[in-house]
Amino acid sequence: PSAIDQFAYSAANFYDVLLSYTCTGTKQKDMINDAYQDFLHACMQLSNTQIPPHI
């Protein structure tokens, strides 16, 4: 997928993980850390990508 698509997916996934954690009240440190690392990687890829003018 493109960097923009990967960023959008990672942002949505990270939000979902944080929301699930908040709603369940359980400690899921590894899952949160994995989602954070994916999101951070997507942010780094996006920062190196030229955004199309129509966006």
N, C-alpha and C positions, 0 to 999 in steps of 0.2 A: 504493500500500500504506500501511497504518497506520504510525505512527512506531515501534511495537513490532516490526512485521514488518520494516521497513527496518533497524532496529538489529540484529535477529537475522541478517538476510542480510549486512549489512556486517561484522558481527563474524566470521561464518563465512568470508566472502570474505577478510578481512584475515588471519585465521589461516591459510587455505589459501595465500595469497600468501607469507606469512612461512615457512611450512613448505616450500613449493616452493623458495624461495630458499635455505633452509638445506640442503635435500637436494641441490640441484644445484650449490651453491657458486658460482653465476654472479652477476655484478653486474647487477641489474635495478632500478636505482635509481628510474627513472620509474614502473615498475609498482608498486613498493612505495609510492612517494609518492602515486600515484593511489588505491591501496587505503586508505592512511592518511587521505587527505582525505575519501574517501567515508565511512569509519568515523567520523571526527571530526564530519562533518556529521550523520550519523545520531545520534550521541551528543547533539549540540546540539538536534536535533529532539525526541529522547526526553526531554530535561530540561525541555522546555516542554509535555509531555504528562502528563495525569493518568492514572496507571496504574489500570486497573480493579481493584476489590477482590479478584476471584477469582484474580488472578495472584500 
